[in-house]
Amino acid sequence: MLSERLLTTVVRSMTDKTLALHPVPTGTLPDPVPGRAYTLYVHVPFCERLCPYCSFNRFPYREERARTHFAALREEMHLLKEKGYDFESAYIGGGTPTVDIDELCETIDYARDLFSIKEINSETNPNHLIPSYLEKLKGRIQRLSVGVQSFDNELLRQMDRYEKYGSAEEIFERIGEAAPYFESLNVDMIFNFPSQTEDILINDCEKIATCGCHQTTFSPLYQSHATTRKMESVLGRMDYDKERRFYHILDEILNEGDRPLFERRTLWTFNRLDENLRRRQNLEVDEYAVAYEECVGVGSGSITHLGDNLFVNTFNLEEYAQIVGEGRLPLMGCTDLPRRDLMRYKFLLQLYSLRFDKREFVRDFGVSVERGLPVEMAFMRANGAFATDNDEELTLTRAGRYLTVVLYRQYLAGLNNLREQARSELTGLEHDLLFGDGTER
């Protein structure tokens, strides 16, 4: 585990230094590049109740507050259209996008009218897998991702999800009923909860195999500076030795053996082995690696990646609606990614998808990956990370996949720390809602 621990420390230090917010020099986003494909990320920052491990921008749902935000969301989309942006795909995340189903449907319909969107992907929670919601989402959303996290009732209680979203048995039934409504139904799971045992993980895999979902995403639990103390008080301390063991168990159960039910498609995504699903699953967009590397975010707390910059929308709901109402994009800051970090990002994003294209790296940066990232390549090679390593491509061994999980986990934790910088600017009621007990007085 020495290599993994060293990697965790190094990447944490790098992201803390690199992902630092400063004012946006121009006050707006750059113009779109003609002919370049972009994806749209739509952030809905509301949940019925707040989970202790989540670092995304989210507030307790109140109808008036949410409706104001959805209206501003649609106006922000219009501002992007006026600026010349178009999108072929959209991902709706949160928070809980389906927290106000009618506002969500109106926003989806507006986005389809405004842009050249071919497919929409959205997150939801298990309590929204009900016929009245599913009928409204059918045809509007091609891929739905439901956050389950675990089928263990005790873990659900620890996470304060049992009362909110139902028992493991109820959730299991709802997934089977919801799957026919969508081209692809994904179940989001988390592994390496401090109190999670091997038996719990194995049972989770068995439930995934029989629940009727088309795809599952098992991502590792990761934390940011702000969530660490609260998460540890609720769930316990992280154990990264266990993380590695659990990651390999997922392979053994889901996509190894004589008759595997799933195939691994990314670092932590498994697709059911069904020929009827292959065409649609090739079209997927997910929260971690989108089909287009450049992504424009709308909504309070969303993050945009364009060129060598990350742009962050204000986390303040009132300020967000006011700025958009004035006809301006609600940017509160940006961070510049140095050339070396852009190379690392490209390296990581492609390895997340299990194949790195060396020729594409040369086209993008004018140098080979060996010259651009000599230390990273030497480290991965020394640790037996590559199954294929030739002039054209890199693919990963089992050990290499886990090393890349460590890299990606820490990169996502670094993005959470970037969100914390933005969140620290909140004052008044919104500050109290996030940093107090999550309730309004």
C-alpha positions as CSV (number, residue, x, y, z in Angstrom):
1,M,0.0,0.0,0.0
2,L,3.0,2.3,0.1
3,S,2.6,3.4,-3.5
4,E,-1.1,4.2,-3.0
5,R,-0.5,6.2,0.2
6,L,2.3,8.1,-1.5
7,L,0.1,8.8,-4.5
8,T,-2.8,10.0,-2.2
9,T,-0.5,12.5,-0.5
10,V,1.1,13.8,-3.6
11,V,-2.2,14.3,-5.5
12,R,-3.8,15.9,-2.5
13,S,-0.9,18.4,-2.3
14,M,-1.1,19.2,-6.0
15,T,-4.8,19.8,-6.1
16,D,-4.7,22.0,-3.0
17,K,-2.1,24.2,-4.8
18,T,-3.7,24.2,-8.3
19,L,-7.4,24.3,-7.6
20,A,-7.5,27.8,-6.0
21,L,-10.1,30.4,-7.0
22,H,-9.4,33.9,-8.3
23,P,-11.6,36.5,-10.0
24,V,-12.7,35.8,-13.6
25,P,-10.6,38.4,-15.6
26,T,-13.2,39.0,-18.3
27,G,-16.2,38.5,-16.1
28,T,-17.7,36.0,-18.5
29,L,-17.0,32.7,-20.2
30,P,-14.9,32.6,-23.4
31,D,-16.8,32.3,-26.7
32,P,-17.4,28.8,-28.0
33,V,-14.9,27.3,-30.5
34,P,-16.6,26.7,-33.8
35,G,-17.0,23.0,-34.5
36,R,-16.2,21.9,-31.0
37,A,-18.7,19.7,-29.1
38,Y,-19.7,20.6,-25.6
39,T,-21.9,19.0,-23.0
40,L,-24.2,20.8,-20.7
41,Y,-24.2,20.2,-17.0
42,V,-27.3,21.4,-15.1
43,H,-27.0,21.6,-11.3
44,V,-30.1,21.4,-9.1
45,P,-28.9,22.3,-5.6
46,F,-31.8,21.0,-3.5
47,C,-32.4,17.9,-1.4
48,E,-35.2,16.9,0.9
49,R,-32.5,16.2,3.5
50,L,-28.7,16.6,3.3
51,C,-26.3,13.6,3.4
52,P,-23.2,13.9,5.6
53,Y,-20.7,12.8,3.0
54,C,-21.8,15.0,0.1
55,S,-19.7,18.1,-0.9
56,F,-21.8,19.3,-3.8
57,N,-23.7,22.6,-3.5
58,R,-27.1,21.7,-2.0
59,F,-29.7,23.2,0.3
60,P,-32.8,21.8,2.0
61,Y,-35.7,21.9,-0.5
62,R,-38.2,24.7,-0.2
63,E,-40.7,25.0,-3.0
64,E,-40.5,28.8,-3.6
65,R,-36.7,28.8,-3.4
66,A,-36.5,25.9,-5.9
67,R,-38.9,27.4,-8.4
68,T,-36.9,30.7,-8.4
69,H,-33.8,28.7,-9.1
70,F,-35.3,26.7,-11.9
71,A,-36.5,29.9,-13.6
72,A,-33.0,31.3,-13.3
73,L,-31.6,28.1,-14.7
74,R,-33.6,28.5,-17.8
75,E,-32.6,32.1,-18.2
76,E,-28.9,31.1,-17.8
77,M,-29.3,28.6,-20.6
78,H,-30.8,31.4,-22.7
79,L,-27.7,33.5,-22.0
80,L,-25.4,30.7,-23.2
81,K,-27.5,30.4,-26.4
82,E,-27.0,34.1,-27.0
83,K,-23.3,33.6,-26.5
84,G,-23.3,31.0,-29.3
85,Y,-23.1,27.8,-27.3
86,D,-24.9,24.6,-28.4
87,F,-25.0,21.2,-26.8
88,E,-25.6,17.7,-28.0
89,S,-25.9,16.1,-24.6
90,A,-26.9,17.1,-21.1
91,Y,-26.3,15.7,-17.6
92,I,-28.5,16.9,-14.7
93,G,-27.0,16.5,-11.3
94,G,-27.4,17.8,-7.8
95,G,-28.6,17.8,-5.1
96,T,-31.7,15.9,-6.3
97,P,-32.8,16.9,-9.8
98,T,-36.2,15.3,-9.4
99,V,-37.0,17.2,-6.2
100,D,-39.5,19.3,-8.1
101,I,-40.6,17.1,-11.0
102,D,-42.7,19.7,-12.8
103,E,-40.0,22.3,-12.8
104,L,-37.5,19.7,-14.0
105,C,-39.7,18.7,-16.9
106,E,-40.2,22.3,-17.9
107,T,-36.5,22.9,-17.8
108,I,-35.7,19.8,-19.9
109,D,-38.3,20.8,-22.5
110,Y,-36.8,24.3,-22.6
111,A,-33.3,22.9,-23.1
112,R,-34.4,20.7,-25.9
113,D,-36.1,23.6,-27.7
114,L,-33.0,25.8,-27.2
115,F,-30.2,23.4,-28.1
116,S,-29.5,20.5,-30.3
117,I,-29.7,18.0,-27.5
118,K,-30.0,14.3,-28.5
119,E,-29.9,12.7,-25.1
120,I,-30.4,13.7,-21.5
121,N,-29.0,12.0,-18.4
122,S,-30.2,12.7,-14.9
123,E,-29.7,11.7,-11.3
124,T,-32.5,10.9,-8.9
125,N,-33.2,9.3,-5.5
126,P,-35.0,6.0,-4.8
127,N,-38.1,7.6,-3.3
128,H,-38.8,9.3,-6.7
129,L,-39.0,6.0,-8.6
130,I,-42.8,6.1,-8.5
131,P,-45.2,5.8,-11.4
132,S,-46.3,9.5,-11.5
133,Y,-42.7,10.6,-11.7
134,L,-41.6,7.9,-14.1
135,E,-44.3,8.7,-16.6
136,K,-43.2,12.3,-16.7
137,L,-39.6,11.3,-17.2
138,K,-40.2,8.7,-19.8
139,G,-39.0,10.1,-23.2
140,R,-37.5,13.2,-21.6
141,I,-34.6,11.3,-20.0
142,Q,-32.7,8.5,-21.8
143,R,-30.5,7.5,-18.9
144,L,-31.5,7.7,-15.3
145,S,-29.0,7.2,-12.4
146,V,-30.5,6.4,-9.0
147,G,-28.4,7.0,-5.9
148,V,-28.7,3.8,-3.8
149,Q,-25.2,3.7,-2.2
150,S,-25.9,0.3,-0.4
151,F,-28.6,-2.3,0.0
152,D,-27.7,-2.8,3.7
153,N,-30.4,-1.3,5.9
154,E,-28.0,-0.5,8.8
155,L,-25.7,1.4,6.4
156,L,-28.7,3.3,5.1
157,R,-29.7,4.2,8.6
158,Q,-26.1,5.4,9.3
159,M,-26.3,7.6,6.2
160,D,-29.7,9.0,7.2
161,R,-31.2,7.5,4.1
162,Y,-33.5,4.7,5.4
163,E,-36.3,7.0,6.6
164,K,-35.8,9.3,3.6
165,Y,-35.7,6.8,0.7
166,G,-37.1,3.5,2.1
167,S,-35.7,0.2,3.1
168,A,-33.3,-1.8,0.9
169,E,-36.1,-4.2,0.1
170,E,-38.4,-1.3,-1.1
171,I,-35.6,0.2,-3.2
172,F,-34.8,-3.1,-4.8
173,E,-38.4,-3.5,-6.0
174,R,-38.6,0.1,-7.3
175,I,-35.5,-0.3,-9.4
176,G,-37.0,-3.3,-11.2
177,E,-40.3,-1.4,-11.8
178,A,-38.4,1.7,-13.1
179,A,-36.0,0.0,-15.5
180,P,-38.4,-0.4,-18.5
181,Y,-39.0,3.4,-18.6
182,F,-35.5,4.2,-19.7
183,E,-32.9,3.3,-22.3
184,S,-30.5,2.8,-19.4
185,L,-31.1,2.7,-15.7
186,N,-27.9,3.1,-13.6
187,V,-27.6,2.3,-9.9
188,D,-25.0,4.4,-8.1
189,M,-23.3,2.6,-5.3
190,I,-20.5,3.5,-2.9
191,F,-17.8,1.2,-1.5
192,N,-15.5,1.6,1.5
193,F,-17.9,3.0,4.0
194,P,-16.0,2.6,7.4
195,S,-18.6,0.2,8.8
196,Q,-19.0,-1.7,5.5
197,T,-17.9,-5.4,5.7
198,E,-17.0,-7.8,2.9
199,D,-20.3,-9.6,3.5
200,I,-22.2,-6.3,3.0
201,L,-20.3,-5.6,-0.2
202,I,-20.9,-9.1,-1.5
203,N,-24.6,-8.7,-0.7
204,D,-24.7,-5.4,-2.5
205,C,-23.2,-7.0,-5.6
206,E,-25.8,-9.8,-5.5
207,K,-28.6,-7.3,-5.3
208,I,-27.2,-5.4,-8.3
209,A,-27.1,-8.6,-10.3
210,T,-30.8,-9.3,-9.7
211,C,-32.4,-5.9,-9.3
212,G,-33.0,-5.3,-13.0
213,C,-30.7,-2.3,-13.6
214,H,-28.8,-2.0,-16.9
215,Q,-25.6,-0.6,-15.3
216,T,-24.0,0.1,-12.0
217,T,-21.4,2.5,-10.8
218,F,-19.4,1.6,-7.7
219,S,-17.4,4.6,-6.7
220,P,-15.1,4.8,-3.6
221,L,-16.1,7.0,-0.7
222,Y,-14.0,10.1,-0.8
223,Q,-14.0,13.2,1.4
224,S,-13.0,16.8,1.4
225,H,-11.6,18.9,4.1
226,A,-15.0,20.2,5.2
227,T,-16.8,16.9,5.2
228,T,-14.1,14.9,6.9
229,R,-15.1,15.7,10.5
230,K,-18.8,15.4,10.0
231,M,-18.5,12.2,8.0
232,E,-16.2,10.6,10.6
233,S,-18.6,11.5,13.4
234,V,-21.4,9.8,11.6
235,L,-19.8,6.9,9.6
236,G,-16.3,6.4,11.2
237,R,-12.7,6.8,9.9
238,M,-11.7,5.9,6.4
239,D,-9.6,2.7,5.8
240,Y,-7.8,2.8,2.5
241,D,-6.3,-0.6,2.9
242,K,-9.8,-1.9,2.8
243,E,-10.6,0.2,-0.2
244,R,-8.1,-1.7,-2.4
245,R,-9.4,-5.1,-1.2
246,F,-13.0,-4.1,-1.9
247,Y,-12.2,-2.7,-5.3
248,H,-10.8,-6.1,-6.3
249,I,-13.8,-7.9,-4.9
250,L,-16.0,-5.9,-7.2
251,D,-14.1,-7.3,-10.2
252,E,-14.2,-10.9,-8.9
253,I,-18.0,-10.8,-8.5
254,L,-19.2,-8.6,-11.3
255,N,-17.0,-9.2,-14.3
256,E,-14.8,-12.2,-13.7
257,G,-15.4,-16.0,-13.6
258,D,-16.9,-18.3,-16.2
259,R,-20.2,-16.5,-16.8
260,P,-19.9,-12.8,-15.7
261,L,-23.1,-10.8,-15.7
262,F,-21.3,-7.4,-16.3
263,E,-18.3,-6.0,-18.1
264,R,-16.2,-3.2,-16.6
265,R,-16.5,-0.1,-18.8
266,T,-14.7,2.5,-16.7
267,L,-12.7,2.6,-13.5
268,W,-16.0,2.1,-11.5
269,T,-18.8,1.5,-14.0
270,F,-20.1,-2.0,-15.0
271,N,-22.5,-2.6,-17.8
272,R,-24.8,-5.6,-17.9
273,L,-23.7,-8.1,-20.6
274,D,-26.8,-7.8,-22.8
275,E,-26.5,-7.3,-26.5
276,N,-29.7,-5.3,-26.6
277,L,-28.1,-2.7,-24.3
278,R,-24.7,-2.3,-26.0
279,R,-25.9,0.3,-28.5
280,R,-27.5,2.6,-25.9
281,Q,-24.7,2.1,-23.4
282,N,-22.2,3.4,-25.9
283,L,-24.0,6.8,-25.7
284,E,-23.7,7.3,-22.0
285,V,-22.7,10.4,-20.1
286,D,-21.9,10.2,-16.4
287,E,-21.0,12.5,-13.6
288,Y,-17.3,11.5,-13.7
289,A,-16.2,11.3,-17.3
290,V,-18.3,12.9,-20.0
291,A,-18.2,12.1,-23.7
292,Y,-16.9,15.7,-24.3
293,E,-14.0,16.9,-22.3
294,E,-15.3,20.4,-22.3
295,C,-18.4,20.9,-20.2
296,V,-20.4,24.1,-19.5
297,G,-22.3,24.2,-16.2
298,V,-25.5,26.1,-15.3
299,G,-27.0,26.5,-11.9
300,S,-25.8,27.7,-8.5
301,G,-22.6,25.9,-7.6
302,S,-22.0,24.3,-11.0
303,I,-18.4,24.1,-12.4
304,T,-17.5,24.7,-16.1
305,H,-14.4,23.3,-17.8
306,L,-13.2,25.1,-20.9
307,G,-9.7,25.0,-22.2
308,D,-7.3,25.5,-19.3
309,N,-9.8,27.0,-16.9
310,L,-12.4,25.8,-14.4
311,F,-15.1,28.4,-13.9
312,V,-17.3,28.3,-10.7
313,N,-20.9,29.7,-10.5
314,T,-21.8,31.5,-7.3
315,F,-23.1,29.2,-4.5
316,N,-25.4,31.9,-3.2
317,L,-28.9,31.2,-4.4
318,E,-30.2,34.8,-4.1
319,E,-27.1,36.2,-5.8
320,Y,-27.4,33.6,-8.5
321,A,-30.9,34.5,-9.4
322,Q,-30.2,38.3,-9.2
323,I,-27.1,38.1,-11.5
324,V,-28.8,36.0,-14.1
325,G,-31.9,38.3,-14.0
326,E,-29.5,41.2,-14.9
327,G,-28.4,39.3,-18.0
328,R,-25.0,38.2,-16.8
329,L,-23.4,34.8,-16.2
330,P,-23.2,34.2,-12.5
331,L,-19.5,33.4,-12.2
332,M,-17.8,33.9,-8.8
333,G,-14.3,32.8,-9.8
334,C,-12.1,30.6,-11.9
335,T,-8.9,28.6,-11.6
336,D,-6.1,28.3,-14.2
337,L,-4.8,24.9,-15.0
338,P,-1.1,24.9,-15.9
339,R,-0.1,23.0,-19.0
340,R,1.3,20.2,-16.9
341,D,-2.0,19.8,-15.0
342,L,-3.9,19.8,-18.2
343,M,-1.7,16.9,-19.3
344,R,-2.4,15.2,-16.1
345,Y,-6.2,15.8,-16.5
346,K,-6.1,14.3,-20.0
347,F,-4.1,11.3,-18.7
348,L,-6.5,10.7,-15.9
349,L,-9.7,11.2,-17.9
350,Q,-8.7,8.7,-20.6
351,L,-7.4,6.1,-18.1
352,Y,-10.7,6.4,-16.3
353,S,-12.2,5.0,-19.5
354,L,-9.5,2.2,-19.4
355,R,-7.6,3.2,-22.5
356,F,-5.2,6.0,-23.1
357,D,-4.6,7.2,-26.7
358,K,-0.9,8.2,-27.0
359,R,-1.4,9.7,-30.5
360,E,-4.2,11.9,-29.3
361,F,-2.0,13.2,-26.5
362,V,0.7,14.2,-29.1
363,R,-2.0,16.0,-31.1
364,D,-3.2,17.9,-28.1
365,F,0.1,18.9,-26.5
366,G,2.8,18.5,-29.2
367,V,4.9,16.0,-27.1
368,S,4.7,12.4,-26.2
369,V,3.2,11.4,-22.9
370,E,6.6,10.1,-21.9
371,R,8.1,13.6,-22.4
372,G,5.1,15.5,-21.0
373,L,4.6,13.4,-17.9
374,P,7.9,11.6,-17.3
375,V,7.5,11.2,-13.5
376,E,3.9,9.9,-13.8
377,M,4.8,7.4,-16.5
378,A,7.8,6.2,-14.6
379,F,5.7,5.7,-11.4
380,M,3.0,3.8,-13.2
381,R,5.4,1.6,-15.1
382,A,7.4,0.8,-12.0
383,N,4.2,-0.3,-10.3
384,G,3.1,-2.6,-13.2
385,A,0.2,-0.4,-14.1
386,F,0.1,-1.1,-17.8
387,A,-1.2,-4.2,-19.6
388,T,-0.6,-2.6,-23.0
389,D,2.2,0.0,-23.5
390,N,3.2,0.6,-27.1
391,D,3.4,3.5,-29.5
392,E,-0.3,3.9,-29.8
393,E,-2.0,3.2,-26.5
394,L,-1.9,2.3,-22.8
395,T,-4.3,0.0,-21.1
396,L,-4.4,-1.0,-17.4
397,T,-3.7,-4.0,-15.4
398,R,-5.7,-4.8,-12.3
399,A,-3.0,-3.0,-10.2
400,G,-3.0,-0.1,-12.6
401,R,-6.8,0.3,-12.4
402,Y,-6.6,0.7,-8.6
403,L,-3.7,3.2,-8.8
404,T,-5.8,5.2,-11.2
405,V,-8.7,4.9,-8.8
406,V,-6.5,6.6,-6.2
407,L,-5.6,9.3,-8.6
408,Y,-9.2,9.9,-9.6
409,R,-10.5,9.8,-6.1
410,Q,-8.0,12.4,-5.0
411,Y,-8.8,14.6,-8.0
412,L,-12.5,14.5,-7.1
413,A,-11.7,15.3,-3.5
414,G,-9.7,18.3,-4.9
415,L,-12.8,19.5,-6.8
416,N,-14.7,19.2,-3.5
417,N,-12.1,21.5,-1.9
418,L,-12.6,23.9,-4.7
419,R,-16.3,23.9,-3.9
420,E,-15.5,24.6,-0.3
421,Q,-13.6,27.7,-1.3
422,A,-16.8,28.9,-3.0
423,R,-19.1,27.8,-0.2
424,S,-17.0,29.7,2.4
425,E,-18.3,33.0,0.8
426,L,-21.9,32.2,1.9
427,T,-23.4,34.3,4.7
428,G,-26.7,34.6,6.6
429,L,-29.4,32.0,6.2
430,E,-27.7,30.0,3.4
431,H,-24.5,29.7,5.5
432,D,-26.6,28.5,8.5
433,L,-28.4,26.0,6.4
434,L,-25.2,24.3,5.2
435,F,-23.0,24.7,8.3
436,G,-25.7,24.4,11.0
437,D,-28.0,21.5,11.4
438,G,-29.6,21.9,7.9
439,T,-32.9,23.3,9.2
440,E,-34.6,26.7,9.0
441,R,-35.7,28.5,12.1
